Amino acid sequence: MKLTVSKALALLSATAATASALAEVSIDFYLNNNTCSSAKATTYTLLEGACLGIEGWPWQSLAPYLSNSACSDANKSPVLYTWTTYNEQDYDNCGADLYATYDVTDEAICYAVDAEYLQRLQVKCE
């Protein structure tokens, strides 16, 4: 019994370490401003591989940055994907129409967003 519990604890520890090693990307969003120079409207945070719906807001700029950890594969870097439509049938991509991709670094970099309405955000490590 003791051996089984030890193995279970080791497995849980390994799982927790893997989960905490995922890249965590925060994205500051701005309304009525394409230079990120006014107060941000909100911030979303996504983990590597996650997909987030943000439909309904006319964002004019965004500033993604790596807020915690690095990609689970240390040879890869996080990339923010932005989508203008949702595709529930495609599990690798959370949108059907790619708007743009943005490289993510430790520092927030401002990008003007020309899409009237973004629908989905996704973080991938490439």
C-alpha positions as CSV (number, residue, x, y, z in Angstrom):
1,M,0.0,0.0,0.0
2,K,2.8,2.4,0.9
3,L,4.5,1.9,-2.5
4,T,1.2,2.6,-4.3
5,V,0.7,5.8,-2.4
6,S,4.2,6.9,-3.1
7,K,3.8,6.2,-6.8
8,A,0.5,8.1,-6.8
9,L,2.1,11.1,-5.1
10,A,5.1,11.1,-7.5
11,L,2.6,11.1,-10.5
12,L,0.7,13.9,-9.0
13,S,3.9,15.9,-8.4
14,A,5.0,15.3,-12.0
15,T,1.5,16.4,-13.3
16,A,1.6,19.6,-11.2
17,A,5.1,20.4,-12.4
18,T,4.0,20.0,-16.0
19,A,0.9,22.1,-15.6
20,S,2.8,24.9,-14.0
21,A,5.4,24.9,-16.8
22,L,2.9,26.1,-19.4
23,A,3.4,29.5,-20.9
24,E,1.1,32.1,-19.4
25,V,0.4,35.1,-21.7
26,S,-1.4,38.2,-20.6
27,I,-3.0,40.6,-23.2
28,D,-3.9,44.2,-22.4
29,F,-6.8,45.5,-24.5
30,Y,-7.5,49.1,-25.5
31,L,-10.7,50.7,-26.9
32,N,-10.7,53.9,-29.0
33,N,-6.9,53.8,-29.2
34,N,-4.6,52.1,-31.6
35,T,-1.4,53.0,-29.8
36,C,-2.0,51.5,-26.4
37,S,-1.4,55.0,-24.9
38,S,-4.5,55.4,-22.9
39,A,-5.7,53.4,-19.9
40,K,-6.2,49.7,-20.8
41,A,-9.8,48.6,-20.8
42,T,-9.1,45.0,-19.6
43,T,-6.5,42.3,-19.4
44,Y,-7.0,38.6,-20.3
45,T,-4.6,35.9,-19.4
46,L,-4.3,32.6,-21.3
47,L,-2.3,29.5,-20.8
48,E,-0.5,27.8,-23.6
49,G,-3.0,25.9,-25.8
50,A,-6.0,27.7,-24.3
51,C,-8.7,29.3,-26.4
52,L,-10.7,32.3,-25.2
53,G,-13.8,33.9,-26.6
54,I,-13.8,37.7,-26.6
55,E,-16.6,38.5,-29.0
56,G,-18.6,41.7,-28.8
57,W,-15.9,44.4,-28.2
58,P,-14.4,46.7,-30.9
59,W,-10.8,46.5,-29.7
60,Q,-8.5,48.9,-31.4
61,S,-5.2,47.7,-30.0
62,L,-3.7,44.9,-27.9
63,A,-0.4,44.3,-26.1
64,P,0.5,40.7,-25.3
65,Y,3.3,39.7,-23.0
66,L,4.7,36.6,-21.3
67,S,3.5,37.0,-17.7
68,N,4.7,33.7,-16.3
69,S,6.8,30.7,-17.3
70,A,7.9,29.7,-20.8
71,C,6.6,27.2,-23.3
72,S,6.4,23.6,-22.1
73,D,8.9,22.9,-24.9
74,A,11.8,25.2,-24.1
75,N,12.8,25.3,-27.7
76,K,9.6,27.1,-28.7
77,S,8.2,30.5,-28.1
78,P,4.7,31.7,-27.4
79,V,2.6,33.1,-30.3
80,L,-0.8,34.8,-29.9
81,Y,-3.3,33.8,-32.5
82,T,-6.4,36.1,-33.1
83,W,-9.4,34.8,-34.9
84,T,-12.5,36.6,-36.3
85,T,-14.8,33.6,-36.3
86,Y,-15.3,30.6,-34.2
87,N,-14.8,27.0,-35.4
88,E,-16.1,24.4,-33.0
89,Q,-15.0,21.5,-35.2
90,D,-11.3,22.4,-35.3
91,Y,-9.6,21.5,-32.0
92,D,-6.1,22.7,-33.0
93,N,-7.4,26.2,-34.0
94,C,-10.1,27.8,-32.0
95,G,-11.2,30.0,-35.0
96,A,-12.0,29.6,-38.6
97,D,-10.6,32.8,-40.0
98,L,-7.2,33.8,-38.8
99,Y,-6.9,37.6,-38.3
100,A,-3.2,37.8,-37.3
101,T,-0.5,36.2,-35.1
102,Y,1.7,38.1,-32.7
103,D,5.0,37.0,-31.2
104,V,5.0,37.2,-27.4
105,T,8.0,38.4,-25.4
106,D,8.6,39.4,-21.8
107,E,7.7,43.0,-22.6
108,A,4.3,44.2,-23.8
109,I,4.4,45.2,-27.4
110,C,1.5,47.2,-28.8
111,Y,-0.3,46.1,-32.0
112,A,-3.0,48.1,-33.7
113,V,-6.0,45.8,-34.4
114,D,-8.0,46.7,-37.6
115,A,-10.7,44.0,-37.1
116,E,-14.0,45.4,-36.0
117,Y,-14.6,42.4,-33.8
118,L,-12.2,39.7,-32.8
119,Q,-13.9,36.5,-31.7
120,R,-11.2,34.2,-30.3
121,L,-7.7,34.3,-28.8
122,Q,-5.4,31.4,-28.6
123,V,-1.8,30.9,-27.4
124,K,0.4,28.3,-29.2
125,C,4.1,27.6,-28.8
126,E,6.0,27.3,-32.0
